[in-house]
Amino acid sequence: MALIFSIIVLIMSVVIHEVSHGVVADKLGDPTARFAGRLTLNPLKHLDLFGSILLPLLLIIMRSPILIGWAKPVPYNPYNLKNPEKGAALIGAAGPVSNFAIAGVFSVLVRIFATGNAISLNNPASFADFLGIIVFINLLLGTFNLIPIPPLDGSKILFLKLSEFSKAKLYLQLYGMFFLLIFIFFFSNYLAIVVEWLFTLLTGLSLTLY
């Protein structure tokens, strides 16, 4: 039950994440996402075979402490933006901001409905536990996407600070996915620690991951 609910929350959260990119791009003058039909909450328009299906399944099989994924990137045309680099950073930031906003709203609900001092993710036994799953997954997505490794949103913010011909930027663009997979499979425990701390900060409750 918890696993199915978590997968549904993950899918809808990454969809909202991607739609947020498109909405901000549209507001900044680039209608590419709108013309591509990506400003919709229909998951079928956004799902990515690896990021939305295979990676989450692999993490489940590996009994990873975290469940993460991503959808197909929403397309945008930087030439439609008045300031392409700044616009790319704003568009990139929109996704994580949407996840943090969702986490903030549901953390208030957790505080209202929680009757104990801890939230269980794998064995939810109360309404507050299920609300906590929503908070945790959105904190996880928001934090994960701020990591400055392509194709994650944090890289777009980082690139705003790097020169066009920076070696660091070049290496990240060439080997970003390789670096990202190394992080996911070998360093995700550190991400879980950060997200657990953020969860407690927002909800005032401890978190049981297992």
C-alpha positions, 0 to 999 in steps of 0.5 A: 500500500505504502509503495503504491502510494509512494509511486503515485506521489512520485509520478504526480510530483515530477509531473508538477515539477516539469509543468512548473518549468514550462509555465515559467518559460511561458511567462518569460516569453517562450511558448515552446512547452505550451505548443508541445502540449506539456502544460498539462498534468496528464502523466502520459505526456511527461513520463520518461522510460528510464527516469520515471519507470526503470530507475524507481523500480531498480531502486525498489529492488535494491531496497534503496532508502530513497525513491527518486526519478524524473520525467521527460524534460520540458522543452524550451527555446533559449532564443525566445528569452530576453536573457537566455542564461538568467531565464534558463536559471529561473526555469530550472529553479521553478521545478524544485520550488514547486516541490518545496511549495508542495512539501511546505503545504503538506507539512502544515497538514502533517502538524495538524493531523499528527498524533505522535512524534514520528512519521513512518514511511514504509509502514504508514498507519495513519493519515498523517503518515501518508501526508508525510510521504508526500512531504518527504518525496517532494523534499527529496525531489526538490533537493535532488534536483538542486544538485549541480549535475546535468541534466538536473536543475541545479546545473542550470543555476550553476552554469549561470555562474560559470563562463561559457568555456569553463572546463568544469562546465564542459566536463559536466555537460559531457559526463553529467549522466555518468556522474549522476548515476554514481551519485544515485547508487553510491551517495544517495544515503547522504541525500536521505540524511539532508532530506530527513533533517529538512522533514523534521525542520518543517514538520517538527516530527522525526522520520522512520525510513525503514 
